[in-house]
C-alpha cells in the first residue's frame, strides 16, 4: 500500500487563486492528493475555515503540505520551488 502526501490548497475562488491551483496540480505526482478549499464558498461542515484557522493562514492562496503551511504562504506569495522542497511532486 502506497502512502499519499496531502496537499491542501486554500483559495477564494478567484483567478489568482485558480492559477495557484493549476500550478500545484501540474507539479503534483501520483502520490499527491490535492484538495482545494474555496474559503469564499465555505464547506458544509465548515471544515475548510476551521483548518485555515488551525494552520494560521492569514492570506490566500495558501498551500499546506502534510499539515505544514508552506513558508512561502506565510509571506503572502506562492513559491513552487519551496513547495517542491516540502515534498510536492515527490513519491513517499
Buried (B, 14 or more C-beta within 10 A) or exposed (E): EEEEBBBBBBBBEEEEBBEBBEBBEEBBEEBBEBEBBBBEEEEEEEEBBEBBEEBEBEEBBBBBBEEEBBEBBEEEEBBBEBBEBBBBBBEE
